[in-house]
Amino acid sequence: MNIGLKDAPNLKGVNMKKKINNLVWDIEVKSATDIVFSDNGFLIRGCTYCGKQQIFLSDGLNEYTARRVIVHELTHAFLWSTQARMPEEYNEEELCEFMSCWGYQIIDMANEIVSKLYYPSNRRADNETD
């Protein structure tokens, strides 16, 4: 389905830093064939290492898919950075509270990242932290 979003540019090696609740997270685009993206033979599109404050994104994703993956991985990062606790069993009220506190920041940050990845004129130096 073509919804007018940009196709996948060559993003391998793009790095950026983002601050979440005063913690600096490294975000890096890696090749989809890197070992970090293999889970029992299945390729995955993103991976978050909370203890290292790292987010890896797979290259080769179109803009629509990348946005979804980035929101997913940022949600892991925000949960860890804010020390929010999600219960083992689904709890609608706690999920809604988390989204009311952090959801807009997750979406805003995802939009910034997508803009920098898919519209290169929006990129700054790799070592700058937003």
C-alpha positions as CSV (number, residue, x, y, z in Angstrom):
1,M,0.0,0.0,0.0
2,N,1.6,3.3,-1.0
3,I,0.5,6.1,1.2
4,G,2.9,8.7,-0.1
5,L,5.6,8.1,2.5
6,K,9.3,8.0,1.5
7,D,10.8,4.6,0.6
8,A,13.7,3.2,2.5
9,P,16.9,5.3,2.0
10,N,20.3,4.0,2.8
11,L,20.5,4.8,6.5
12,K,23.1,2.3,7.8
13,G,25.5,4.0,10.2
14,V,23.3,7.0,11.0
15,N,23.7,7.8,14.7
16,M,22.0,10.3,17.0
17,K,21.5,10.9,20.7
18,K,18.3,11.7,22.5
19,K,17.7,12.7,26.1
20,I,14.9,10.9,27.9
21,N,14.3,12.0,31.5
22,N,17.9,13.3,31.7
23,L,19.4,10.0,30.4
24,V,21.2,10.1,27.1
25,W,20.2,7.4,24.7
26,D,22.3,6.4,21.6
27,I,20.2,5.6,18.6
28,E,21.9,3.8,15.7
29,V,20.7,2.4,12.4
30,K,22.3,-1.0,11.6
31,S,22.1,-3.4,8.7
32,A,19.1,-5.8,9.0
33,T,21.6,-8.7,8.6
34,D,23.6,-7.7,11.7
35,I,23.5,-10.3,14.5
36,V,21.7,-7.9,16.8
37,F,18.7,-8.2,14.5
38,S,18.5,-12.0,14.5
39,D,16.2,-13.7,16.9
40,N,16.1,-17.5,16.3
41,G,16.5,-16.9,12.6
42,F,13.8,-14.2,12.4
43,L,14.8,-10.7,11.5
44,I,13.6,-8.0,13.9
45,R,13.2,-4.3,13.0
46,G,14.5,-2.7,16.2
47,C,16.1,-3.5,19.5
48,T,16.4,-1.6,22.8
49,Y,19.1,-2.3,25.3
50,C,17.9,-0.5,28.4
51,G,20.9,-1.0,30.6
52,K,23.2,0.4,28.0
53,Q,20.8,3.1,26.9
54,Q,21.0,2.0,23.3
55,I,18.4,1.7,20.5
56,F,19.2,0.0,17.3
57,L,17.0,0.4,14.3
58,S,17.1,-1.8,11.2
59,D,18.0,-0.1,7.9
60,G,15.8,-0.7,4.8
61,L,12.5,0.3,6.4
62,N,10.1,2.6,4.7
63,E,9.1,5.7,6.5
64,Y,5.7,4.3,7.7
65,T,7.3,1.1,9.2
66,A,10.2,3.0,10.7
67,R,7.9,5.3,12.5
68,R,6.0,2.4,14.1
69,V,9.3,0.7,15.1
70,I,10.7,3.9,16.5
71,V,7.6,4.5,18.6
72,H,7.8,0.9,19.9
73,E,11.5,1.1,20.8
74,L,11.1,4.6,22.4
75,T,8.3,3.3,24.5
76,H,10.7,0.7,26.0
77,A,13.3,3.5,26.5
78,F,10.7,5.7,28.2
79,L,9.5,2.9,30.5
80,W,13.0,2.3,31.6
81,S,14.1,5.9,31.9
82,T,11.1,6.9,33.9
83,Q,11.2,3.7,36.0
84,A,7.5,3.2,35.2
85,R,6.3,-0.3,36.0
86,M,4.0,-2.2,33.9
87,P,2.4,-5.2,35.6
88,E,2.8,-8.7,34.2
89,E,-0.9,-8.7,33.5
90,Y,-2.4,-6.1,31.2
91,N,-3.7,-3.2,33.2
92,E,-5.7,-0.7,31.2
93,E,-5.6,2.1,33.8
94,E,-1.8,2.0,34.2
95,L,-1.3,1.9,30.5
96,C,-3.6,4.9,30.0
97,E,-1.8,6.8,32.8
98,F,1.6,6.1,31.3
99,M,0.4,7.4,27.9
100,S,-1.1,10.5,29.5
101,C,2.3,11.3,31.1
102,W,4.7,10.3,28.3
103,G,2.8,9.5,25.1
104,Y,3.0,12.9,23.5
105,Q,6.8,13.0,24.2
106,I,7.3,9.6,22.6
107,I,5.4,10.7,19.5
108,D,7.2,14.0,19.3
109,M,10.6,12.3,19.6
110,A,9.6,9.7,17.1
111,N,8.6,12.4,14.6
112,E,12.0,14.2,15.1
113,I,13.9,11.0,14.5
114,V,11.9,10.1,11.4
115,S,12.4,13.6,10.1
116,K,16.2,13.3,10.6
117,L,16.4,9.9,9.0
118,Y,14.2,10.4,6.0
119,Y,14.8,14.1,5.3
120,P,18.7,14.4,5.6
121,S,18.7,18.2,5.6
122,N,17.2,18.0,9.1
123,R,20.3,16.0,10.4
124,R,22.8,17.6,12.7
125,A,26.2,16.4,13.8
126,D,26.1,12.8,15.2
127,N,27.5,13.9,18.6
128,E,24.8,16.5,19.4
129,T,22.2,15.5,21.9
130,D,18.6,16.7,21.6
